[in-house]
Amino acid sequence: MHINVKPLLLLALICCLGVSLAFAGEIQKGATMQVKANSIWFEDAAKLTRLQRLKNSGDSTALAAYQTEVLSNRDAWQFTNQLTVRILSYQPRKSRVRVEMQTAGRLLGSTWLLDADALAQ
């Protein structure tokens, strides 16, 4: 019995491409999305980058201390509700999104930087 491997390889390739395109399409410029409750919102890219590095380092004590520091100094904000935003830009390599607040209130139209993990998928 002889099995032709080419159709199987082609099928595997198509499946892989489909999966990667599906993930790439989740966060798109102009899309309206929800930000998870209790996410930390930044106006300064350097402060978000520092938070991401601490988060990736696994040092939970340093991460908690930094979160307390930036929130206390009002260098970042944390909202207790899930909020609606419009995606202005997405940098997948930095796991960073720039968003515009769409939820009604005094911050409507304000722009923020978030870790992409903060978005509800």
VMD Tcl script that draws the C-alpha trace (Angstrom):
set ca {
  {0.00 0.00 0.00}
  {1.40 3.41 -1.04}
  {0.33 6.65 0.65}
  {0.82 9.89 -1.25}
  {2.30 12.29 1.31}
  {2.03 15.49 -0.77}
  {-1.70 16.05 -0.16}
  {-1.20 15.48 3.57}
  {1.66 17.99 3.69}
  {-0.41 20.51 1.75}
  {-3.32 20.03 4.14}
  {-1.01 20.48 7.16}
  {0.42 23.67 5.63}
  {-3.03 25.08 4.98}
  {-4.11 24.31 8.55}
  {-1.01 25.99 9.99}
  {-1.51 29.07 7.84}
  {-5.16 29.24 8.82}
  {-4.35 29.07 12.51}
  {-1.62 31.73 12.28}
  {-3.87 34.04 10.26}
  {-6.66 33.59 12.78}
  {-4.36 34.65 15.64}
  {-2.93 37.54 13.60}
  {-6.45 38.75 12.84}
  {-7.63 38.97 16.42}
  {-6.15 42.42 17.10}
  {-6.58 44.78 14.17}
  {-6.28 48.53 13.79}
  {-9.72 50.10 13.97}
  {-11.31 47.14 15.77}
  {-13.50 47.74 18.80}
  {-12.49 45.49 21.69}
  {-12.92 45.10 25.43}
  {-10.14 45.62 27.99}
  {-10.25 43.26 30.95}
  {-11.22 44.67 34.32}
  {-8.30 45.65 36.60}
  {-5.85 45.97 33.70}
  {-3.18 48.65 34.03}
  {-3.35 51.47 31.48}
  {-0.33 53.66 30.60}
  {0.33 56.90 28.80}
  {4.13 56.36 28.78}
  {5.57 53.53 26.65}
  {8.70 53.21 28.82}
  {6.63 52.55 31.93}
  {4.59 49.89 30.14}
  {7.80 48.28 28.85}
  {9.19 48.14 32.39}
  {6.00 46.51 33.64}
  {6.18 43.92 30.84}
  {9.81 43.11 31.63}
  {9.02 42.63 35.31}
  {6.01 40.49 34.42}
  {8.13 38.31 32.12}
  {10.93 38.02 34.70}
  {8.66 36.12 37.06}
  {9.62 38.32 40.03}
  {6.15 38.80 41.49}
  {7.43 40.91 44.41}
  {9.14 43.43 42.10}
  {6.11 43.44 39.78}
  {3.69 44.16 42.65}
  {5.97 46.92 43.99}
  {6.20 48.55 40.54}
  {2.44 48.33 40.02}
  {1.87 50.00 43.39}
  {4.43 52.69 42.55}
  {3.03 53.64 39.13}
  {-0.56 53.57 40.34}
  {0.24 55.64 43.45}
  {2.14 58.22 41.37}
  {-0.68 58.27 38.80}
  {1.79 57.20 36.11}
  {-0.72 54.48 35.25}
  {-4.39 53.80 35.84}
  {-6.41 50.75 36.77}
  {-10.12 50.50 36.07}
  {-12.31 48.01 37.93}
  {-14.73 47.44 35.03}
  {-14.23 45.97 31.58}
  {-14.08 48.94 29.17}
  {-14.53 49.39 25.42}
  {-11.67 50.69 23.28}
  {-10.80 51.17 19.62}
  {-7.42 49.82 18.50}
  {-5.21 52.60 17.11}
  {-2.10 50.44 16.61}
  {-0.75 47.03 17.53}
  {2.89 46.03 17.95}
  {2.85 42.23 18.24}
  {6.58 41.88 18.95}
  {6.26 44.24 21.90}
  {2.83 42.88 22.85}
  {1.67 46.49 22.95}
  {-1.54 48.15 21.79}
  {-2.38 51.82 21.56}
  {-6.07 52.35 22.14}
  {-8.70 55.06 22.29}
  {-11.27 54.91 25.09}
  {-14.77 54.36 23.71}
  {-16.61 53.89 27.00}
  {-18.76 56.90 27.86}
  {-17.40 59.17 30.57}
  {-14.82 61.87 31.10}
  {-12.06 59.73 29.54}
  {-13.96 59.14 26.29}
  {-11.54 59.71 23.40}
  {-8.39 59.53 25.55}
  {-5.49 57.41 24.27}
  {-3.64 54.74 26.21}
  {-1.01 52.04 25.93}
  {-1.77 48.52 27.12}
  {-0.16 45.12 27.17}
  {-1.97 43.08 24.49}
  {-2.84 40.50 27.18}
  {-5.16 43.10 28.71}
  {-7.57 42.72 25.79}
  {-10.47 40.33 26.22}
  {-10.34 37.92 23.29}
}
mol new
graphics top color blue
foreach p $ca { graphics top sphere $p radius 0.5 }
foreach p [lrange $ca 0 end-1] q [lrange $ca 1 end] { graphics top cylinder $p $q radius 0.2 }
display resetview
